[in-house]
């Protein structure tokens, strides 16, 4: 499972469960809360009406007296109320009164007059001096899903209970308010869940972005590419990236030391042995021509050692650089001209013709010194493998946004067995004229320079003869 998907899934699961439980608590509390508020109002109404009914109960005229007439008038009243968007046109109370034995003496609906309600909790508890309330399912067609709340109050006079007044109201009247409130909460819950998912996506993207950058960095390092530690936004991941970078530098430093010591030891054996042998022979008396020959050998081997050490130091410095510190505009046409001048004496000795096909100007961003060194290495390599009296051809062409600088020789080409290793450090092919092999650092140096410049170097055998080396620059500046 991907890290981002795991984080997102975990976040959504937690948010979903939290939203589910919160919504359930809210919804479960809506109906009880509204019914509690309705019961509170019924308590007030019952006690108020009980006080109004006292006189008629004393005179035993509760069914025909003023109280009954006022309730009848109340029920006939047409209301014109708008309660939070819901219209109310008819009264919603039912009122009945029982005597001290629980027999119904008055009912605003005329349904229960004469019935014995002494066993109903609203009447039974009130007659015992307690708070009387009950809730019973609605009767009649289509009424089963709802219930009616009955709240009673004692009708008292001279310290005794004359009867019980009950106010009843169906929960059906509160259903629109309950449904609307419930729908609002559920809709808000859906929006909350949607917002949580969106936040989860953003959080997962944010959390995994740094990890993804770090993974890309680690993979690039594994491939041996030149990469810089990316900017990381999360402190812990940033510390991990810094630790990886430090570990990489230490491991690479250790490997460089091991490689360079091994290579230096191997490459120095032969010239040191030659210098030692010549020096020992020079200690003996000998003719002057022979003496000069041994001195010349010491000088040549010393120069060979010096050149090799310089190239190794140059290579080490280059490979430890991750980016160009201060790139500047470089004209590739001027670069080719300078390299031609550098190799002109050696080319003249071999009878080689230097040819160049270039535009008037070709600007790229880079390090002029490194680019000249790289092109010098390619040119000298081409000189070593060129037959006498041949030509060395420089060309510069623009393909889209890429400048391609090439050098072609007319030598024997690259053997098949060497194609995969040609850019390895210290790998070198024997020269056609039997001359000494190079240090094997030239082409590796060229590759590192081009990687620093965001480009690449390619060597290919030509169909007729020779090799073409091409430097491709993927960035350029306006000329």
Secondary structure, 3 states (H helix, E strand, C coil): CCHHHHHHHHHHHHHHHHHHHHHHHHHHHHHHHHHHHHHHHHHHHHHHHHHHCHHHHHCCCCCCCHHHHHHHHHHHCEEEEEECCEEEEECCCEEEEEECCCEEEEECCCCCCCCECCCCHHHHHHHCCCCCEEEEECCCCCCCCCEEEEEEEEEEECCEEEEEEEEEEECHHHHHHHHHHHHHHHHHHHHHHHHHHHHHHHHHHHHHHHHHHHHHHHHHHHCCCCCCCCCCCCHHHHHHHHHHHHHHHHHHHHHHHHHHHHHHHHHHHHHHHHHHHHHHHHCCCCCHHHHHHHHHHHHHHHHHHHHHHHHHHHHHHHHCCCCCCCCEEEEHHHHHHHHHHHHHHHHHHCCCEEEEECCCCCEEEECHHHHHHHHHHHHHHHHHCCCCCCEEEEEEEEECCEEEEEEECCCCCCCHHHCCCCCCCCCCCCCCCCCCCCCCCHHHHHHHHHHHCCCEEEEEECCCCCEEEEEEECCCCCC
